[in-house]
Amino acid sequence: MTSTTKLDPTAPKPKPRPFVHLSAGAVSGLFACTVLQPLDLIKTRLQQQKQQHLAFLKEAKGKGITIAPLNSTIYSTVKDIVTQNGVQGLWRGTTPTIIRNVPGSAAYFFALSEIRALLARASFLSSDKNRDNLVAGATARATVGFVLMPVTVVKVRYESNFYNYKSLYDAFSSIIRSDGIRGLFAGFGATAIRDAPFAGIYVLFYEQFKTGVHGMICVSIPRVHASIGILFTGVVAGVTATCVTQPFDMLKTRMQLKPQIYKNTWQSATKVFTVGV
């Protein structure tokens, strides 16, 4: 007679090994940056065009020259890129994006898991999952962002058409020559102010929506696959976090493109609010 062991559905699931978090982060990072690179490029160009146009207006005003209004839309930006560089031009900057996102996503998911576990074990802290999610997300993102900041700066410069870099090495060496090692960390303040709240808000909202929104979808549409609910949850959390942190993303891009003009986060924010450049 054979005996069968019944599994207790209420028993806690074993914690995934660190390798699982690293692998999941790396694979998701590779997929996301490859598929979404055109959108990242378009975003950089749109932020750059506004800055460039305002600079032209300021210069033309002193010379009595009339500058045509800026026609900066997603469609016109895509059209310009494709006209100048072909469809493949939409994927310009993919290599530094992969170099940044694949190890970055792997390190982020690993750090997120470890920081969550550390906070849960901390005897001097009361149990609060919302706080743990917020702190873990913000800390993991800010730490990984600092380590990979040089790659981010090279990526933004390479995606921009402010600079005619022939290769990634050309971009890297040019930044070192003109701005020194410090230039590779241009915009970190704005990046940290953007990334830390973004990740914290994203993880917090994701966990909240996962239990609420995902449950509502599965109850309303019983046959819907669980992954659809999780995907919807991620989109809602991502949109919410992006709306909150978008101003800092704009400041980050300006500081990385023109560090001689936008020297720090506070000065850049003041300049944007007062003169629009």
N, C-alpha and C positions, 0 to 999 in steps of 0.2 A: 504494500500500500504506500503510495507516494503522498507526501504532505506538501501542501501549498502554503506559501507565506503571503498573508494579506498585507497590502500596502496601506498605510494610514494616510488618507488624503489630507489630514490636518497637520501631518508632520512637516517641520520646516525643510525646505529644499536645501540641498548642499550648496555651499557657496562656490561659484565657478572659480577655477584656477586663474591666476593672473594672466596666463598665456591666452585664455579665452577672451579676456577684455582687450588685450593687446591685438589679437588677431581680428576681432570684430571691429575695433576702431580703425585698424589699417585698411581692411577691406572696404568698410563704409566710406572712409576718407578717399580712397582711390576712386571709387565709383562716383561719389558726389563731385569731386573736383574735376573729373573728366567730363561728366554730363553737364555740369553747371558752369564750367569755365567761361563760355560765351557771355553769360549773364554777369559774371564778375568783371569781365573785360568791359562790357557796356557800362556798368556802374562806374568804373574808374574813369572812363572817357567822359561820361556825362558830368561827373564832379569836376573833372579837369576843364571841360569846355566852358563852364560857367566862370571859373576862375580866370581862364585865358581871355574870355570876352570882356570881362570887367577891366582887366589890365589894358586891353586894346582901347576901350572907351576912355579910360583915364588918360592915356597917351595921346589919343586923337583929339580930345577936348582942348588940350593946350596948343595944338597945331591947326585947329579949325577944320578938322577932317570929320566927315560924317561916316559913322559905322552902321551898317545894316543891323537890324534887330537879330538877336540870336535865335535861330530855329533849332533848338536842342530838344529833340524827342528821341525816344527809343528807336523808332523807325528810321529817322534820318541818320542816327548814329550807326545803326546796323548797315544801312545803305552805303555810308561813307567807308566803313571798314571793308565791306565786300568789294566795293569799287576799287579801292586802293590795293588790297591784299588778297582778294578772292575769299571764298567761303572759309578756307583754312585759316584766314586771318582772325576769325572769331575765336580761335583756340590759341592765339598768341599768349605766351606766359603760362602755358599749361605745365611745362617742366618745373619751374620754380613753385607753382601751385602744388604739384604732386610732391616735390621735395619737402614742402612745408606741411601739407595736409595729411599725408600718409603717416609719417612718424608722429606728427602733431596730434592727429585723431587717436592713434594708438596710445600715446602717452597720456592724452586727456582722459580717455575712458579708464585707463589703469589708475591714474591719480584720483579720478572721481570715486572709483570703487574703494580705494585704500583710505581716502580721507573720510568717506562716509563711515567705513568700518571703525576708523580711529575715533570719530566723534561719538559713535554708538557705544564704544567701550569706555569713553571718558567718564570716570566716576564723579568728577566735579561738575558735570553738566547734567541738567535735567533732560528727560527724554522729550525731544521735539523734532519730528521728522521734517517739518517745513523749514525750520532753522538749519538743520543738518544739510538738507538739499541745497538751500541757498548758499551756505558757506562753502560746501564742498564744490559746487559748480563754479563759484566765483574764484576760489583759491586755485583750483586745478587749471582753469582757463588762463588766469593771469600768469601763473608759473610757466606753463607751456608756451604762452605767448611771448614771454621775455626771452626764453631760450631760442625760439625760432624767429625772433624779431629781424635779424639780418636778412633772412630769406624773404620775409614779408616786404621789407624795403626794396630789395632787388626786384621782387615780383611787381610791385606797384610801379616802379620806374620803368620796368621793361614793358609793361602793358600800356603805359602812357605814350603818346606821340610827342611829348615835350623833348624827349631824348631819342636820338637815332643810334641806339646801341646795336652793335652787330651780333653780339652774343651775350650770354649770361655772365661770362667771365669779363667781358668788356664793361658791362654794367657794374659788376662788383668792383673791379679795379678803378673805374672812374669815380665811384662814390668814395673809395678810400683816398684817392688822390685829392679830390676837391673838399671833402668834409672830414677825412680821418675815420678812425674806428667809430667815433661818436656818430657819424653819419649813418652807420648801419643800424642805429637804434633810434633814428629820428621818428618822432611821433609815438614813442612808447607810452608816454603819459596819457595821450588821448586814446591809444589802443587799449591800455589797461582800464581806463574809465569806461570804454565801450565794452570790452570783452568780459571783464569781471561781472558787471551787472547783467550783461546779456546772458552769460552762462548760468549765473545764479537764478535769474528770473526764468530762463528757459527750463532748467531742471525743476524748479519749484512749480511752475505752471504745468509742466509736462506730467509730473506726478499727480497733481490735483486733477487735471483734465482726464488723465488715464483712468481714474476711478469713477469720475462723474460722467464725462462725455462718452467714453468708451462703453460704460455700462448702459447709458441711454440708447446708444446705437444698437447694441446687441439685443436689448429688450425690444426695441421698436422693430428691428429687422433680425429675427432670430437666426437666419441662415447666413448672415454676413460673417465673413472670416475675421478672426480676431485681429489679424494684421492690418485690415482696413481701418478698424477703429484706432489702432495704435498710430497708423499713418496720419489719420485725420487729427489725432491728438498732437502729434509732432508739428504739423502744419500750423495749427492754432497757436501753440506755444511759441513757435518760431516767429510768426507774424507779430505776436504781442511783444516779444523781446526786441525784435527789430525796430518796431515803431518807437519804443522807449529809448533805444540807444543810437538811432540813426544820426543825430547831430554830431556825436563823437566820431562816427565813422567818416563823416565829411571832413571834420577837423584833422583826423588822422591822415587822410589822403592828401590834404593840402600841405601838411607838415612834411610828409615824405616826398612830395613832388618838388616843393620849394622851401627847403629848410632855411635858406638865407633870409626869406621873407617871413615865414611862419616859424618862429624860433622856439616857442613853447605853447603848451595848451591854453593857458590863460591869455597870453598875448594874441594867439590865433583867434580865440573865441571873441575877444574884445574887438579885434580888427574886422571880423565878419559882421558883428552886430553894428559897428559904427560906420564903416565905409563900404562894406560889402565885398572887399577884396581880400 
